[in-house]
Amino acid sequence: MTTNNVTVTIPNKSRDVIQKTNIFLFLILPILVFISCENTDDIDQLQTNAPVFNMDLFEQNIISSVNAGNDTPIGWAYTINVNGNLSRSNAYGQARTAIDGAVNFTLNKEINVASITKFYTAIAAIQLLEANSLTIEDKIEDWLPASWTKGPGISDLSFKDLLKHESGLQSTNNNFDTTLGYRGLRDCIETGVINSQSRNYLNVNFALFRILIPSLWSAVDNTNIIDLENDANTQFMYLLYMQENIFDSLALPLVGCVPEDQSNATLYYNKNDINTNTNGSFYTSWNNKSGGGGYFMSVIEMAKVNAFFEHSEILVTEDQRNLMKEHRLGMDIADPNDEIHGNYYGKGGSIGSSNDSAVSQGVRNQIVMFPVNGIDCVIVMNSQDVTLNNTTSLRQMIYNAYNDAWE
């Protein structure tokens, strides 16, 4: 369903009632809101004589792994939840080095979450597909702007194809303003499906939901109709839907794709920059290329989304959660060799850029959920090129830290 040439209408008051109800549920469900409770570190075991998970060891494994190479991030933080409660957390280093006006990194300091945005976008997509009585197998064509030329294969392209990075679209993972902006998305659809529809990780797959989410939302509420031909409108309505139906539901106000003021915002470095007095990189607004990346959030806010996704039905129903996990929608692909204690689910995010010395500066983040014992973890760092105990993969490091914590 496509709607054109209609101005934005502010959503009706019924949605406010829904959000207030969600916040009320948040207040009466203390297990989900990081209120400390006794014995949160005592994880029930599945059977007698089974390996025992050691929370202290898991936490220490993470810290030791990040510090192992003597090239620690300039700033980083972690959280560990147990059954939806915040159990362990800490922050280290600097959001800005001395040359940039020293600012400490804290648990509440915002950082660009990069591609973890895809996980949040997938949640919104699943919500709206069900609201429209659609499935992930349904086709996207009718939900695109009417004026866009639909290239070969677009008529057969499904929501699932995008959510699993199996679209076969032609794009690259750089030049974000060009490839992920409105014109870039339109041109991509015009080029069509010209590659194999096997997994190929492309940011454009999720940036297209910046158009599809407003389109789907318009069909749910005919007082909330927008002009899909207008870039500013689609940006606004994507961000509004995400705020009202994800972040407001968790009492997280004003979460968006615009950074803190440049004078105080987190900057992004290479791990060697602190030794060379090199300025960090500043990331400006991602509104125009959001969907696949660009939210600015604290590690505590990210942990809260994990808790509600995994341990409530505020964001998704149990069936929707199982669907997302089954197909890894908005998530990393499975790694059976490392998923020793049941399935592990998560999403990583990384952005690299180069300064004049061609040294990569950027951000690296990872969320992981371990359902077998209710553990989930978030790690964020504002530095590239950090060695993590013989691996360069943040996800692998967390897997190793978790697997080695079973005794």
C-alpha positions as CSV (number, residue, x, y, z in Angstrom):
1,M,0.0,0.0,0.0
2,T,1.4,3.3,-1.0
3,T,0.2,6.8,-0.2
4,N,1.5,10.0,-1.8
5,N,1.2,13.8,-1.5
6,V,-0.3,14.0,1.9
7,T,1.2,16.1,4.6
8,V,2.3,14.8,8.0
9,T,-0.4,14.5,10.7
10,I,0.6,14.3,14.3
11,P,-0.6,10.9,15.7
12,N,-3.8,10.8,17.7
13,K,-4.1,10.7,21.4
14,S,-4.8,7.0,21.6
15,R,-1.1,6.3,21.1
16,D,-0.3,8.4,24.1
17,V,-2.6,6.2,26.1
18,I,-0.8,3.1,24.9
19,Q,2.6,4.6,25.9
20,K,1.4,5.6,29.3
21,T,0.1,2.1,29.8
22,N,3.6,0.7,28.8
23,I,5.3,3.1,31.2
24,F,2.9,2.0,34.0
25,L,3.8,-1.7,33.2
26,F,7.5,-0.7,33.4
27,L,6.9,0.8,36.9
28,I,5.1,-2.3,38.2
29,L,7.6,-4.8,36.8
30,P,10.7,-4.2,39.0
31,I,12.4,-7.3,37.6
32,L,12.8,-5.4,34.4
33,V,14.1,-2.1,35.6
34,F,17.4,-2.8,37.1
35,I,16.3,-2.7,40.7
36,S,18.8,-4.6,42.7
37,C,17.6,-7.9,44.3
38,E,19.1,-10.6,46.3
39,N,21.0,-13.4,44.6
40,T,21.0,-12.0,41.1
41,D,24.4,-13.7,40.6
42,D,23.1,-17.2,41.6
43,I,22.1,-18.6,38.2
44,D,19.9,-21.7,38.4
45,Q,21.4,-24.7,36.7
46,L,19.6,-26.9,34.2
47,Q,20.5,-30.2,35.8
48,T,22.4,-31.7,38.7
49,N,26.2,-31.8,38.2
50,A,26.0,-29.5,35.2
51,P,28.7,-26.9,34.7
52,V,28.2,-23.9,36.9
53,F,28.3,-20.4,35.5
54,N,30.6,-18.0,37.4
55,M,29.5,-14.4,37.0
56,D,32.6,-13.0,38.7
57,L,34.7,-14.9,36.2
58,F,32.6,-13.8,33.2
59,E,33.0,-10.2,34.2
60,Q,36.8,-10.6,34.8
61,N,37.2,-12.4,31.5
62,I,35.7,-9.4,29.7
63,I,37.9,-6.8,31.5
64,S,41.0,-9.0,31.1
65,S,40.3,-9.6,27.4
66,V,39.9,-5.9,26.6
67,N,43.1,-5.0,28.5
68,A,45.1,-8.0,27.2
69,G,46.9,-6.3,24.4
70,N,48.1,-3.2,26.3
71,D,46.2,-1.2,23.7
72,T,42.9,-0.7,25.5
73,P,40.2,1.5,24.0
74,I,40.4,5.2,24.8
75,G,36.9,4.9,26.3
76,W,34.7,1.8,26.9
77,A,31.9,0.5,29.1
78,Y,30.0,-2.7,29.7
79,T,26.8,-3.9,31.3
80,I,25.8,-7.5,32.3
81,N,22.1,-8.2,33.0
82,V,20.7,-11.3,34.8
83,N,17.1,-12.1,33.9
84,G,16.4,-8.5,33.1
85,N,18.2,-6.9,36.1
86,L,21.4,-5.0,35.8
87,S,24.0,-7.0,37.7
88,R,27.4,-5.7,36.7
89,S,28.6,-2.6,34.9
90,N,31.5,-0.2,34.7
91,A,33.0,2.4,32.4
92,Y,36.7,3.3,31.8
93,G,38.8,5.8,30.0
94,Q,37.7,8.9,28.1
95,A,35.0,10.0,25.8
96,R,37.4,12.8,24.7
97,T,41.1,12.9,25.2
98,A,43.0,15.9,26.6
99,I,43.6,17.4,23.2
100,D,39.8,17.5,22.6
101,G,39.0,18.8,26.1
102,A,39.1,15.8,28.4
103,V,35.7,14.1,29.2
104,N,35.5,10.8,31.1
105,F,33.6,7.9,29.6
106,T,30.6,6.9,31.8
107,L,27.7,4.5,31.7
108,N,25.4,7.3,30.7
109,K,27.6,8.8,28.0
110,E,26.1,8.6,24.6
111,I,27.9,6.8,21.8
112,N,26.9,6.0,18.2
113,V,25.6,2.4,18.4
114,A,26.3,1.9,14.7
115,S,24.7,-1.2,13.2
116,I,23.0,-2.3,16.5
117,T,20.4,0.2,15.2
118,K,19.4,-2.7,12.8
119,F,18.2,-4.7,15.8
120,Y,15.9,-1.8,16.9
121,T,14.7,-1.3,13.3
122,A,13.9,-5.0,13.0
123,I,11.8,-4.8,16.2
124,A,9.8,-2.0,14.7
125,A,9.4,-3.8,11.4
126,I,8.0,-6.9,13.1
127,Q,5.6,-4.8,15.1
128,L,4.2,-3.1,12.0
129,L,4.0,-6.2,9.9
130,E,1.8,-7.9,12.4
131,A,-0.3,-4.7,12.8
132,N,-0.9,-4.8,9.1
133,S,-1.7,-8.6,9.1
134,L,1.5,-9.2,7.1
135,T,4.3,-11.7,7.5
136,I,8.0,-11.4,6.7
137,E,7.3,-13.3,3.5
138,D,5.2,-10.5,2.1
139,K,6.6,-8.3,-0.6
140,I,7.9,-4.8,-0.2
141,E,6.9,-3.3,-3.6
142,D,3.5,-1.9,-2.7
143,W,5.0,-0.2,0.4
144,L,7.6,1.8,-1.6
145,P,7.0,5.3,-3.0
146,A,4.8,5.2,-6.1
147,S,7.1,7.3,-8.2
148,W,10.1,5.1,-7.7
149,T,11.1,3.0,-10.7
150,K,11.1,-0.7,-9.6
151,G,14.0,-2.5,-11.2
152,P,14.3,-6.2,-11.9
153,G,13.4,-8.5,-9.1
154,I,11.9,-5.8,-6.8
155,S,8.4,-7.3,-7.3
156,D,9.6,-10.5,-5.7
157,L,11.6,-8.9,-2.9
158,S,10.3,-9.7,0.6
159,F,10.6,-8.0,4.0
160,K,12.5,-11.2,5.1
161,D,15.0,-10.7,2.3
162,L,15.9,-7.3,3.7
163,L,15.9,-8.3,7.3
164,K,18.2,-11.3,6.6
165,H,20.5,-9.4,4.2
166,E,19.5,-11.7,1.4
167,S,18.1,-9.1,-1.0
168,G,20.5,-9.3,-3.9
169,L,20.5,-5.5,-4.1
170,Q,23.5,-3.6,-5.5
171,S,25.1,-1.3,-2.9
172,T,28.3,-0.7,-0.9
173,N,28.9,-0.3,2.8
174,N,30.7,3.1,2.5
175,N,29.8,6.6,1.3
176,F,26.8,6.5,3.7
177,D,25.4,9.9,2.8
178,T,25.3,8.9,-0.8
179,T,24.3,5.2,-0.6
180,L,21.9,5.4,2.3
181,G,20.4,8.8,1.6
182,Y,16.9,9.1,0.0
183,R,18.3,9.3,-3.5
184,G,20.7,6.4,-2.9
185,L,17.8,4.2,-1.8
186,R,15.7,5.2,-4.8
187,D,18.5,4.5,-7.2
188,C,19.1,1.1,-5.5
189,I,15.5,0.1,-6.1
190,E,15.7,1.3,-9.7
191,T,18.8,-0.9,-10.2
192,G,17.0,-3.8,-8.7
193,V,18.0,-7.3,-7.7
194,I,21.1,-8.1,-9.8
195,N,23.1,-10.2,-7.4
196,S,22.7,-13.6,-5.8
197,Q,20.0,-13.6,-3.1
198,S,22.4,-15.2,-0.6
199,R,23.5,-13.4,2.5
200,N,25.4,-10.2,1.7
201,Y,25.6,-7.7,4.6
202,L,24.5,-4.4,3.2
203,N,23.4,-1.3,5.2
204,V,21.0,-0.4,2.4
205,N,18.7,-3.4,3.4
206,F,17.9,-1.7,6.7
207,A,18.1,1.9,5.5
208,L,15.1,1.1,3.3
209,F,13.1,0.6,6.4
210,R,13.3,4.4,6.9
211,I,10.8,4.4,4.0
212,L,9.0,1.2,4.8
213,I,8.3,1.8,8.4
214,P,6.4,5.1,7.8
215,S,4.6,3.5,4.9
216,L,3.4,0.6,7.1
217,W,2.6,2.9,9.9
218,S,0.4,5.0,7.7
219,A,-1.7,2.0,6.8
220,V,-2.3,1.2,10.5
221,D,-3.7,4.6,11.3
222,N,-5.2,6.6,8.5
223,T,-4.9,9.8,10.5
224,N,-1.1,9.3,10.4
225,I,-0.5,9.4,6.7
226,I,2.6,10.9,5.1
227,D,4.1,11.8,1.7
228,L,6.6,9.0,0.9
229,E,8.0,11.2,-1.9
230,N,9.4,13.6,0.7
231,D,12.7,12.7,2.3
232,A,12.2,15.0,5.3
233,N,8.8,13.4,6.1
234,T,10.1,9.8,5.9
235,Q,13.0,10.7,8.2
236,F,10.7,12.3,10.7
237,M,8.1,9.5,10.7
238,Y,10.7,6.7,11.0
239,L,12.3,8.4,14.0
240,L,8.9,9.2,15.5
241,Y,7.7,5.7,15.2
242,M,10.9,4.4,16.8
243,Q,10.6,6.8,19.7
244,E,6.9,6.2,20.4
245,N,6.8,2.5,20.0
246,I,10.2,1.4,21.2
247,F,12.0,3.9,23.4
248,D,8.9,5.6,25.0
249,S,7.6,2.2,25.8
250,L,10.7,1.7,28.0
251,A,10.6,5.2,29.5
252,L,13.7,6.3,27.4
253,P,12.9,9.8,26.3
254,L,14.5,11.6,23.4
255,V,16.5,8.8,21.9
256,G,17.6,9.7,18.4
257,C,20.2,9.9,15.6
258,V,21.6,13.3,16.6
259,P,24.7,13.4,18.9
260,E,25.2,15.5,21.9
261,D,26.6,19.0,21.5
262,Q,29.9,18.9,19.6
263,S,31.7,20.6,22.4
264,N,30.9,17.7,24.8
265,A,30.0,14.7,22.5
266,T,31.8,11.4,22.5
267,L,34.6,11.4,19.9
268,Y,36.0,8.4,18.0
269,Y,39.6,7.4,18.0
270,N,42.2,4.9,17.1
271,K,43.7,3.2,20.1
272,N,47.1,4.9,19.4
273,D,45.6,8.4,19.2
274,I,46.0,9.0,22.9
275,N,49.8,8.6,22.5
276,T,50.1,10.8,19.4
277,N,47.8,13.6,20.6
278,T,45.6,13.1,17.6
279,N,42.1,14.6,17.6
280,G,39.2,12.3,17.5
281,S,36.4,12.2,14.9
282,F,33.0,13.7,15.5
283,Y,29.9,12.1,14.0
284,T,27.2,14.5,13.0
285,S,23.5,13.7,12.6
286,W,22.5,10.4,11.0
287,N,18.8,11.4,10.5
288,N,19.3,11.4,6.7
289,K,20.8,7.9,6.6
290,S,19.2,6.2,9.6
291,G,17.6,2.8,9.6
292,G,20.7,0.6,9.4
293,G,22.8,2.7,11.8
294,G,23.1,6.0,13.6
295,Y,21.4,5.9,17.0
296,F,23.2,7.7,19.8
297,M,22.6,5.9,23.1
298,S,24.3,5.1,26.4
299,V,25.3,1.6,27.4
300,I,22.6,1.7,30.1
301,E,19.9,2.5,27.5
302,M,21.1,-0.3,25.3
303,A,21.0,-2.7,28.2
304,K,17.4,-1.7,29.0
305,V,16.3,-2.5,25.5
306,N,17.9,-5.9,25.8
307,A,16.1,-6.6,29.1
308,F,12.7,-5.7,27.8
309,F,13.2,-7.5,24.5
310,E,14.3,-10.7,26.2
311,H,12.2,-10.7,29.4
312,S,8.9,-9.0,28.6
313,E,6.3,-8.6,25.8
314,I,6.4,-4.8,25.9
315,L,8.3,-4.6,22.6
316,V,7.5,-7.9,21.0
317,T,5.3,-10.9,21.8
318,E,7.0,-14.3,22.6
319,D,6.1,-15.5,19.1
320,Q,7.6,-12.4,17.5
321,R,10.7,-12.8,19.6
322,N,11.0,-16.4,18.6
323,L,10.5,-15.5,14.9
324,M,13.3,-12.9,15.1
325,K,15.6,-15.4,16.8
326,E,14.8,-18.2,14.4
327,H,15.7,-16.1,11.3
328,R,18.2,-13.9,13.1
329,L,16.3,-10.8,11.9
330,G,18.4,-7.7,12.7
331,M,20.9,-10.0,14.4
332,D,24.3,-11.5,13.8
333,I,24.3,-14.9,12.0
334,A,24.6,-18.0,14.1
335,D,28.1,-19.4,15.0
336,P,27.5,-23.0,16.0
337,N,31.1,-23.7,16.8
338,D,31.1,-21.1,19.6
339,E,27.5,-21.4,20.8
340,I,28.2,-24.1,23.3
341,H,25.5,-23.4,25.9
342,G,22.5,-23.1,23.8
343,N,22.0,-20.4,21.1
344,Y,23.5,-17.0,21.5
345,Y,21.8,-13.9,19.9
346,G,23.2,-10.5,19.4
347,K,24.2,-7.7,17.1
348,G,27.5,-5.9,16.5
349,G,28.2,-2.5,15.2
350,S,31.4,-0.9,13.9
351,I,32.2,2.3,12.0
352,G,35.7,3.0,10.8
353,S,37.0,6.2,9.3
354,S,40.4,7.5,8.4
355,N,42.3,10.6,9.5
356,D,45.2,12.2,7.6
357,S,47.5,9.4,8.6
358,A,45.2,6.8,7.2
359,V,44.7,5.3,10.7
360,S,41.2,4.0,11.2
361,Q,39.2,5.9,13.9
362,G,35.8,4.7,14.9
363,V,33.4,2.9,17.2
364,R,32.9,-0.8,18.1
365,N,29.9,-2.1,19.9
366,Q,28.3,-5.5,20.6
367,I,25.2,-6.8,22.3
368,V,24.8,-10.5,23.1
369,M,22.0,-12.4,24.8
370,F,22.5,-15.9,26.3
371,P,19.0,-17.2,27.0
372,V,20.1,-20.5,28.7
373,N,20.8,-18.7,31.9
374,G,19.2,-15.2,31.3
375,I,22.5,-13.4,30.8
376,D,22.9,-10.6,28.4
377,C,25.8,-8.2,27.8
378,V,26.6,-4.9,26.2
379,I,30.0,-3.6,25.4
380,V,30.8,-0.2,23.7
381,M,34.1,1.4,22.9
382,N,35.0,4.6,21.0
383,S,38.2,3.2,19.5
384,Q,39.3,1.0,16.6
385,D,42.3,-1.4,16.2
386,V,42.0,-2.8,19.8
387,T,43.3,-6.4,20.2
388,L,41.0,-8.4,22.4
389,N,43.0,-11.3,23.8
390,N,44.1,-12.8,20.5
391,T,41.0,-11.8,18.5
392,T,39.9,-8.6,16.7
393,S,36.2,-9.6,17.0
394,L,34.3,-8.1,19.9
395,R,31.6,-10.7,19.5
396,Q,34.1,-13.5,19.6
397,M,35.7,-12.0,22.7
398,I,32.4,-12.0,24.5
399,Y,31.6,-15.5,23.4
400,N,35.0,-16.7,24.7
401,A,34.6,-14.8,28.0
402,Y,31.2,-16.4,28.5
403,N,32.2,-19.9,27.5
404,D,35.2,-19.8,29.8
405,A,33.1,-18.7,32.7
406,W,31.4,-22.1,33.0
407,E,33.2,-24.3,35.6
